[in-house]
């Protein structure tokens, strides 16, 4: 989730404009499902639910690394439509 997401002050997302919905979509991402850790310390999710419907039924591989005594960092790289490689990471803290 983008740290700087602004609130819409609406009781229902059904009252948002198309632009507001697009802004919310661009600032948030999630998926969930069963997962396993492979011997090389990669974490692989079998996606069952996702904000992006194209993720459903896929396997998402993330490198898992412990950082210090209280953090887990999941990371991955992706190439965008023009060939630029982006590095994503998510840090969980206990």
C-alpha positions in Angstrom: 0.0 0.0 0.0 1.3 3.4 -0.9 2.1 5.3 2.3 0.5 8.6 1.1 -3.0 7.3 0.2 -5.6 10.0 0.8 -9.0 9.2 2.3 -12.2 9.6 0.2 -14.5 10.4 3.1 -17.2 8.2 1.5 -19.3 5.6 3.3 -19.3 3.4 0.2 -16.8 2.8 -2.6 -19.8 2.6 -5.0 -20.1 6.4 -4.6 -16.6 7.1 -5.8 -15.8 8.5 -9.3 -14.0 6.3 -11.8 -10.9 8.5 -11.3 -11.0 7.9 -7.5 -11.3 4.2 -8.0 -8.3 4.2 -10.3 -6.3 6.2 -7.8 -7.2 3.7 -5.1 -6.3 0.7 -7.4 -2.9 2.3 -8.2 -2.0 2.9 -4.6 -2.8 -0.6 -3.3 -1.9 -4.2 -4.1 -2.6 -7.5 -2.5 -2.9 -11.2 -3.1 -3.3 -14.2 -0.9 -3.3 -18.0 -1.0 -1.4 -21.0 0.2 2.3 -20.7 0.2 5.5 -22.8 0.7 9.1 -22.0 1.3 11.6 -23.7 -1.0 15.1 -24.9 -0.1 16.6 -21.8 -1.7 14.6 -19.6 0.7 12.1 -18.5 -2.0 8.6 -18.2 -0.8 6.0 -19.3 -3.4 2.4 -18.2 -3.2 -0.3 -20.1 -5.1 -2.7 -17.1 -5.6 -6.3 -17.7 -4.8 -7.4 -14.1 -4.3 -6.0 -10.9 -5.7 -6.9 -7.3 -6.5 -5.5 -8.0 -9.9 -7.7 -10.8 -11.4 -4.8 -11.9 -13.7 -2.9 -13.1 -10.6 -5.5 -15.6 -9.6 -4.3 -19.1 -10.4 -0.7 -18.1 -10.7 2.4 -18.8 -8.6 4.2 -15.7 -7.3 7.8 -16.3 -6.3 9.4 -14.0 -3.7 12.9 -14.2 -2.2 12.6 -14.4 1.6 15.3 -13.0 3.9 15.5 -12.4 7.6 16.7 -9.0 8.6 17.9 -8.7 12.1 15.9 -10.5 14.8 12.5 -9.1 14.0 12.1 -8.5 10.2 11.2 -10.6 7.2 11.8 -9.1 3.8 10.1 -10.5 0.7 11.4 -9.2 -2.6 11.1 -9.7 -6.4 12.0 -8.1 -9.7 9.9 -7.4 -12.7 10.4 -6.0 -16.1 7.9 -3.3 -17.2 6.5 -2.8 -20.7 9.6 -0.8 -21.8 12.2 -3.1 -20.4 13.0 -1.3 -17.1 13.6 -3.6 -14.2 11.8 -2.7 -11.0 12.7 -4.1 -7.6 9.8 -4.6 -5.2 10.1 -5.4 -1.5 7.9 -5.9 1.4 9.2 -5.8 5.0 7.3 -7.5 7.8 8.3 -6.5 11.4 7.5 -8.4 14.5 
